[in-house]
Amino acid sequence: MIGPGTGVRVYLACGVTDMRKGITGLAALAQEQLRQKPTGGAVFAFRGRKGDRVKLLYWDGQGFCLYYKVLERGRFPWPSAGDGVARLTSAQLAMLWEGIDWRRPDWGAPPARVG
């Protein structure tokens, strides 16, 4: 994914967001609901009602970038609205974007030892 590098702050808006919102509406949610400055360099993640859509809002220093992904199958793992806001690492954001459950990643068995 083209976008922010490692170490970026990531805020996830728990619960459901109206996916009809564009940059202006999502920036307002970042400020009002998440209590963060939308132009502060953080990534803000929002999920739709059905769970198959996610939008990421990011200020790159020149303007807003809006990333939108719709899964063909499955749902993005997401906390309930009662959790308010979740803070993710850039690695967890990468897992989220790929549809992997960032809360409980399955790393599988360790690699076999060669030798």
KEKE-3310 file (N, C-alpha, C; in steps of 0.2 Angstrom, whole numbers, plus 5000, padded with zeros to 4 digits):
npx = (5004:5003:5008:5008:5023:5032:5029:5020:5006:4991:4973:4959:4942:4930:4916:4903:4904:4897:4899:4897:4902:4915:4931:4930:4919:4925:4936:4931:4925:4936:4941:4931:4925:4936:4945:4956:4969:4965:4975:4987:4996:4993:4985:4968:4956:4941:4926:4913:4895:4891:4904:4912:4919:4932:4939:4953:4960:4972:4984:4996:5005:5004:4991:4975:4974:4964:4960:4952:4944:4936:4931:4930:4926:4922:4925:4931:4940:4934:4933:4919:4907:4907:4920:4925:4938:4952:4970:4982:4996:5008:5011:5000:4990:4994:4990:4977:4972:4974:4965:4967:4965:4970:4970:4972:4983:4988:5002:5007:5017:5034:5048:5056:5071:5086:5099)
npy = (4994:5011:5024:5030:5028:5016:5017:5027:5035:5027:5028:5020:5021:5014:5004:5008:5017:5029:5025:5034:5046:5058:5065:5077:5074:5063:5069:5077:5068:5062:5073:5076:5064:5056:5064:5070:5079:5081:5084:5080:5071:5057:5041:5038:5026:5019:5009:5002:4998:4985:4978:4975:4985:4998:5013:5023:5038:5050:5063:5069:5080:5088:5087:5079:5061:5048:5032:5017:5002:4988:4972:4957:4945:4940:4950:4965:4964:4971:4982:4984:4997:5002:5002:5014:5021:5014:5011:5008:4999:5002:4990:4982:4990:4986:4973:4974:4980:4970:4961:4953:4947:4958:4958:4945:4938:4924:4917:4904:4889:4890:4893:4879:4872:4873:4863)
npz = (5000:4996:5005:5022:5032:5042:5060:5061:5069:5072:5072:5076:5073:5083:5081:5069:5054:5043:5027:5016:5019:5015:5013:5020:5029:5036:5041:5050:5059:5064:5072:5080:5086:5088:5094:5089:5079:5063:5053:5058:5055:5058:5054:5051:5054:5047:5047:5038:5039:5035:5037:5027:5021:5022:5026:5025:5032:5029:5032:5022:5023:5012:5008:5010:5010:5004:5007:5001:5003:4998:5003:4994:4999:5016:5031:5039:5054:5069:5083:5095:5096:5109:5113:5109:5104:5096:5097:5085:5079:5066:5059:5063:5056:5043:5043:5046:5034:5025:5028:5039:5055:5066:5079:5084:5077:5067:5068:5064:5063:5069:5058:5050:5056:5047:5043)
capx = (5000:5007:5005:5012:5028:5031:5029:5014:5000:4985:4967:4953:4935:4927:4909:4901:4904:4893:4904:4895:4906:4921:4937:4928:4916:4929:4941:4927:4924:4943:4942:4925:4924:4942:4948:4963:4969:4966:4981:4993:5000:4990:4980:4962:4952:4934:4923:4906:4890:4892:4910:4917:4922:4936:4942:4958:4961:4979:4986:5003:5008:5001:4984:4972:4974:4958:4961:4945:4945:4930:4933:4925:4923:4924:4924:4937:4939:4933:4930:4912:4907:4908:4927:4927:4944:4958:4976:4985:5003:5008:5010:4993:4986:4995:4986:4970:4971:4974:4959:4969:4963:4976:4969:4974:4986:4990:5009:5008:5023:5040:5051:5060:5078:5090:5105)
capy = (5000:5017:5028:5032:5023:5013:5021:5032:5034:5024:5028:5016:5023:5008:5004:5009:5024:5030:5025:5039:5051:5059:5068:5082:5071:5059:5073:5080:5063:5062:5078:5076:5058:5053:5069:5070:5084:5077:5086:5079:5065:5051:5038:5037:5020:5019:5004:5002:4994:4978:4976:4973:4991:5002:5019:5026:5045:5052:5069:5068:5086:5093:5086:5072:5055:5044:5025:5014:4995:4983:4965:4953:4940:4941:4956:4967:4963:4978:4982:4987:5005:5003:5003:5021:5022:5009:5013:5002:5000:5002:4983:4980:4993:4982:4967:4976:4982:4964:4957:4948:4949:4961:4957:4939:4936:4917:4916:4898:4886:4893:4890:4873:4873:4870:4862)
capz = (5000:4996:5011:5028:5033:5049:5066:5061:5074:5069:5076:5073:5075:5084:5079:5062:5051:5037:5021:5011:5021:5011:5016:5025:5034:5040:5045:5056:5064:5067:5077:5085:5089:5090:5098:5086:5074:5057:5049:5063:5052:5059:5050:5054:5050:5048:5044:5036:5043:5034:5039:5021:5018:5026:5023:5029:5030:5031:5029:5020:5023:5007:5007:5013:5006:5006:5004:5002:5001:4999:5002:4990:5004:5023:5035:5042:5061:5071:5089:5095:5097:5116:5114:5108:5099:5097:5094:5081:5076:5058:5058:5064:5051:5037:5044:5045:5027:5021:5031:5044:5062:5069:5087:5086:5071:5068:5065:5062:5066:5067:5052:5051:5056:5042:5045)
cpx = (5004:5004:5010:5017:5027:5032:5024:5009:4994:4979:4962:4947:4931:4919:4908:4901:4900:4898:4902:4899:4913:4926:4934:4924:4920:4934:4937:4926:4931:4944:4937:4925:4931:4947:4955:4963:4970:4972:4987:4997:4998:4986:4974:4958:4945:4931:4915:4901:4891:4899:4915:4920:4926:4938:4947:4959:4968:4981:4994:5007:5006:4994:4981:4973:4968:4959:4954:4946:4938:4932:4927:4922:4926:4922:4930:4935:4939:4931:4923:4913:4908:4915:4929:4932:4949:4964:4980:4992:5003:5008:5003:4988:4987:4991:4979:4968:4971:4969:4961:4967:4969:4976:4972:4978:4989:4997:5011:5014:5029:5044:5055:5067:5082:5096:5108)
cpy = (5006:5021:5030:5026:5020:5018:5027:5030:5032:5024:5025:5018:5017:5009:5005:5016:5024:5030:5030:5045:5052:5062:5072:5079:5067:5063:5076:5075:5062:5067:5078:5070:5055:5058:5070:5076:5080:5078:5085:5074:5058:5048:5037:5031:5020:5013:5005:4997:4987:4974:4974:4979:4995:5008:5022:5033:5047:5059:5068:5074:5091:5093:5080:5067:5050:5037:5021:5007:4992:4976:4961:4947:4942:4948:4958:4966:4970:4978:4985:4994:5007:5004:5010:5021:5017:5012:5007:5004:5000:4995:4980:4983:4989:4976:4968:4977:4975:4959:4952:4951:4951:4960:4950:4936:4929:4917:4909:4895:4890:4890:4884:4875:4870:4869:4855)
cpz = (5000:5001:5016:5029:5040:5054:5066:5066:5070:5074:5073:5076:5076:5082:5071:5060:5044:5031:5016:5013:5017:5016:5022:5031:5039:5044:5051:5061:5068:5073:5082:5089:5092:5094:5095:5080:5067:5052:5053:5060:5054:5054:5054:5050:5052:5044:5043:5040:5042:5035:5033:5018:5024:5023:5028:5027:5033:5028:5028:5020:5018:5006:5010:5007:5008:5003:5006:4999:5003:4998:4998:4995:5011:5025:5038:5050:5064:5078:5089:5097:5104:5117:5112:5102:5101:5094:5091:5080:5069:5056:5058:5058:5044:5037:5043:5037:5022:5023:5036:5051:5066:5077:5089:5079:5072:5064:5062:5066:5064:5061:5054:5051:5051:5044:5046)
residu = (MET:ILE:GLY:PRO:GLY:THR:GLY:VAL:ARG:VAL:TYR:LEU:ALA:CYS:GLY:VAL:THR:ASP:MET:ARG:LYS:GLY:ILE:THR:GLY:LEU:ALA:ALA:LEU:ALA:GLN:GLU:GLN:LEU:ARG:GLN:LYS:PRO:THR:GLY:GLY:ALA:VAL:PHE:ALA:PHE:ARG:GLY:ARG:LYS:GLY:ASP:ARG:VAL:LYS:LEU:LEU:TYR:TRP:ASP:GLY:GLN:GLY:PHE:CYS:LEU:TYR:TYR:LYS:VAL:LEU:GLU:ARG:GLY:ARG:PHE:PRO:TRP:PRO:SER:ALA:GLY:ASP:GLY:VAL:ALA:ARG:LEU:THR:SER:ALA:GLN:LEU:ALA:MET:LEU:TRP:GLU:GLY:ILE:ASP:TRP:ARG:ARG:PRO:ASP:TRP:GLY:ALA:PRO:PRO:ALA:ARG:VAL:GLY)
# end
